[in-house]
Structures are given as structure tokens and as C-alpha cells.
């Protein structure tokens, strides 16, 4: 049976690689709906190739030109955040690929869970901001959440068949990004162009900057806590420059299971879509002979304080991870626009966490208010 997909963020890096998987397995996957923020040209090209039933764009100002461009296609054209939250609930959809970047992915993911759709989760901010709500909803609606991030997919794959065995520690690997060997002095003058030169992965701009600052890894620690029910104290980050061991699990007998592979996001995407099957694919293979050695280092929290801030936010709990995410989205954009220095980002995030009102047991409405408050504070702190 062909599984019908709704791809949130179809024009981004994960969305486009998801479509690569669909191209390779047309007998297994169909595209029912595609959604993008404002990349209209890419969205039009995808609509013409994959013939979805619904094409949705978040930026309502682009609705008319999108309709005009697709008037010869047999598809519905929708626009706006409300439309994206609605499209995920359509009965014909089997899997929602949650690949929108940032806080914007939270609401449609919640609606998809309520509608009982299988979630292939690539938007880590959803669990960072509102992990408790998301996990409670998933349990209540019996909705599977299958991780797409390479690290969480690796942990998930390492846990298959281990249902009754207790996890002692999660070993979450990080490439270290482009500034792994830089001194603090060198990092003071780096630019967004420098940060976007990731040594191993091809990702979108926002995530690549987060990887360079190690905030991405901090988010993944929080995400792993919610996905696998392990306290953050038992999640250890290992800097692994080769990006071949995508993550591992250590059990209470001391045994470690890891998932290895070439750094290609199509593998975890396909695994999430086809689980529990493994489909044959021609993705690149990791050649362990040519690698020669795999190395691991402790992260340097002095040079990369964002990772420490993420652990702190999770320990404080409540709405603090939401504050962390909102402030990071503000400074990430400011850095890309040369309005903020690389090292200033962590300082602004920490100050925003100190100044935003703390809520121990937030509701969804509290998260919405917290996000707005934290963004306002962070913006006021940008020099």
C-alpha cells in the first residue's frame, strides 16, 4: 500500500531529501500535500513534479501568484498558518513529515498528533518548546513519533528489540561544526559565511548556524530526553568529527549499541517512513577502511556555552526551554544578518532566560505568550 505523505517544509533541506526518497520509492510513497514558508519557485516545481492534492504556502501574500502559477494543475492551493494546521488533519494522509524550521512547526505538529497521523519528526524545536505537551498528546491519541534527525534515528535504531532493557546512558554524537578547533579569540571575528561551511552535513542555514554554535546539539539533548524518557543527566554529548557514528546507547550491563553510516540524511528519513521495514537504497556507504580511525572528544563548554544553556534550561524545566528556543531564533537570524557577533549569541540567550517570566507548568497558551515575550526581550538586547 502506498503511504500518503504531507511534507511540512517541503522546500527546505529535509523536505527536498524526503522527496528524493519518494522519487526512489514511488511504489511505496505518494505526496498528498506539500507546504512551504515562502520559497514559491521551489514549491511550484515540486507541485508540477509530484502532483499533490494540496499545495500550501505560509506567507499569505504569495497566495495569488501561487494560484496563478498552478492554475493548470489539478490541486488545491491554500495559504496561511491556519491552512497548514488544517491540511495535516486530512483523512487521506498517513504520515506527516514535520520538517518546518523553528517554532512555526509546533502548531501543525500538535494538530497532526490529534488527528492520529504518524509523525516523522525533523522539527526538533517542537519537543524543545513543548515536549511534555507533545508526549502527552501522542500517548493520548496513540500517535507514533518517529525521529528523522540522524542522531535520534540512530538511538531509535539502537533500541529496536531492547524494549525490556534499561538504558544507562545515551551517547549523542556531534560533529563539532566548522569551529571545533578554533580558539575563543578566533571565534570573536567569525562571520555567518564561515559558520555556514559545515564540514560534513548539507543543511539549511538556520540549522547550520545552530550546529556551529552547538545549540543544535543542546536542542537534541532536550529532544532525546522527551523521545526516549531519559533524564538529561544521562545524556552525554561526544564530539565525533567523522560523523560516522550517528549516536549510541549504553545499557546497564555496559554494552553499547551504535548506528553507523555515511552522513546522508536520506537514510534516517527513509527509515522513519518505512519503519519497521528497511528498504533497499543506493545511498552512499560508509567505507570504514578508508576512514582508518574514529575519534571522540569532550565538548568544550567554555567555547560553546550554548550546550550548557540547553542543559540548564532543561533542568529548570517549565517554559525555560521555550525561552531558550525563542531567544536562539532571534540571535541566529541576527547573526546571519550581521547584527550580532557569534559569541554574543550565547550572552543574549542567557540574559533572555534570566529576564523572561518563569512558568513551572505551562499550557499551550503559556508557550505562545512565552515565545512572544522572549523574542521581544532578546531583540531588545541585540546591540
Secondary structure, 3 states (H helix, E strand, C coil): CCEEEEEECCCCHHHHHHHHHHHHCCCCEEEEEEEECCCHHHHHHHHHHHCCCEEEECCHHHHHHHHHHCCCCCCEEEECHHHHHHHCCCCCCCEEEECCCHHHHHHHHHHHHHCCCEEEECCCHHHHHHHHHHHHHHHHCCCCEEECCHHHHHHHHHHCCCCCCCEEEEEEEECCCCCCCCCHHHHCCCCHHHHCCCCCCCCCHHHHHHHHHCHHHHHHHHHHHHHHCCCHHHEEEEECCCCCEEEEEEECCCCEEEEECCCCHHHHHHHHHHCCCCCCCCCCCCCHHHHCCCCCEECCCCCCHHHHHHHHHHHHCCCHHHHHHHHHHHHHHHHHCCCCCCCHHHHHHHHHHHHCCCCCCCCHHHHHHHHHHHHHHHHHHCC
